[in-house]
Amino acid sequence: MGEKAVATLGDDVAGEDGVRVNKSGQSLGQKGNRTRLRILEATRLLIEAQKGLAPAAAAVAREAGISSPTFYLYFADVGEAILDVVAAISEAFEPVADLLESPWPDDRLFDYSRRFVEVYLDYWYAHAAILRVRNRLADEGDERFKTLRVAQGARLSEPLLKKLAPAQFDGQKVANRETLASILITALERTATVEALALYQERASRTQTVDALALLIARFIKG
């Protein structure tokens, strides 16, 4: 995990001269930056080992080979460390959003839907534990993670909304497209979580899962 990637969201701050400082106002030299990165790597490893459960700050400190007081020199709480871990995977989401934002030819809706589902699942499979801890903390009411989750959801729901046909049955409107887009994205996210983390023993194959999700999306776009 590179220093540039994990330094996106703040735990320590920069002083007036642009020098990054820790919670005590001390500037971070090479040793301080190495310690900070070691904390973030320990946080990531524990999240993955626990399949998306947030680790305790004391556990992160042990994994990083530092004391608990040292941890709090760099982060106010473990949530701040997790925020930086989540920020480090933000660029991996761009191909997912880009594909959904691109035009989908009417005669190839299923093909494009299937490709979108595959790219989305690849993203989730690669980062499932980190995304799950983000979602769990958001569900528990942490505003920092709610903001991240909503923002990423909007990157999908807004372009999907533009593609969806009116939600009708027998010529009658039965739902608004905003609700439909939100439900489709939720179905994608939940399915990806279950599949990527193998939360249940009995699961559909990857091909069956992709085809089923792609069929739902293509049908609602086609109307």
Secondary structure as GFF3:
##gff-version 3
##sequence-region A 1 223
A	DSSP	alpha_helix	3	6	.	.	.	ID=ss1
A	DSSP	beta_strand	13	14	.	.	.	ID=ss2
A	DSSP	beta_strand	20	21	.	.	.	ID=ss3
A	DSSP	alpha_helix	30	49	.	.	.	ID=ss4
A	DSSP	alpha_helix	57	64	.	.	.	ID=ss5
A	DSSP	alpha_helix	68	74	.	.	.	ID=ss6
A	DSSP	alpha_helix	78	87	.	.	.	ID=ss7
A	DSSP	three_ten_helix	90	93	.	.	.	ID=ss8
A	DSSP	alpha_helix	94	101	.	.	.	ID=ss9
A	DSSP	three_ten_helix	106	108	.	.	.	ID=ss10
A	DSSP	alpha_helix	109	139	.	.	.	ID=ss11
A	DSSP	alpha_helix	143	163	.	.	.	ID=ss12
A	DSSP	beta_strand	167	169	.	.	.	ID=ss13
A	DSSP	beta_strand	172	175	.	.	.	ID=ss14
A	DSSP	alpha_helix	177	196	.	.	.	ID=ss15
A	DSSP	alpha_helix	206	222	.	.	.	ID=ss16
###
